[in-house]
Amino acid sequence: MMVDHFDLTTEEQARAAGKAAGAQAGMNAIDCPIFHDRLDLRSAWMDGFSEGRVSQSGNSVSTD
């Protein structure tokens, strides 16, 4: 589920939305809904996306 960029008004919201997106296999960083006019929020979303992607890949690691 993609969050509309108008709903993201704080860095905390943007980071949480990015983390949720990063945890979804079909999402990519290019899907960031925040444009370059709000670099603070865009950076927070990207940080969250990275965190979500790391946690996603950690869940798929096999310990066989």
C-alpha positions in Angstrom: 0.0 0.0 0.0 1.5 3.3 -1.1 1.2 6.3 1.3 0.3 9.6 -0.3 3.1 12.1 0.3 0.6 14.7 1.6 0.0 12.4 4.6 3.7 12.5 5.5 4.3 15.7 7.4 6.9 14.6 9.9 10.2 12.8 9.7 8.8 10.1 12.0 5.9 9.5 9.7 8.1 9.4 6.6 10.6 7.0 8.2 7.8 4.6 9.3 6.2 4.7 5.8 9.7 4.0 4.2 10.3 1.2 6.6 7.0 -0.4 5.7 7.7 0.0 2.0 11.2 -1.5 2.4 9.8 -4.6 4.1 7.6 -5.3 1.0 9.4 -7.3 -1.7 7.8 -5.5 -4.6 8.7 -2.0 -3.5 11.8 -0.1 -4.7 13.5 3.1 -3.5 12.2 4.8 -6.7 8.7 4.4 -5.2 9.4 7.1 -2.6 6.3 9.3 -2.7 8.3 12.4 -1.4 9.8 14.7 -3.9 13.1 16.6 -3.8 11.4 19.8 -2.5 11.3 18.1 1.0 14.7 16.6 1.4 14.2 16.2 5.1 11.2 13.9 4.7 12.7 12.2 1.6 15.8 11.3 3.5 13.8 10.0 6.5 11.7 7.9 4.1 14.9 6.5 2.4 16.5 5.7 5.8 13.3 3.9 6.8 13.2 2.1 3.5 16.8 0.9 4.0 15.9 -0.3 7.5 12.9 -2.2 6.2 14.9 -3.8 3.4 17.6 -5.0 5.8 15.0 -6.5 8.2 13.3 -8.1 5.2 16.5 -9.7 4.0 17.3 -10.8 7.5 14.0 -12.7 7.6 14.9 -14.6 4.4 18.3 -15.7 5.5 18.6 -19.5 6.0 20.6 -20.9 8.9 21.0 -24.4 7.4 
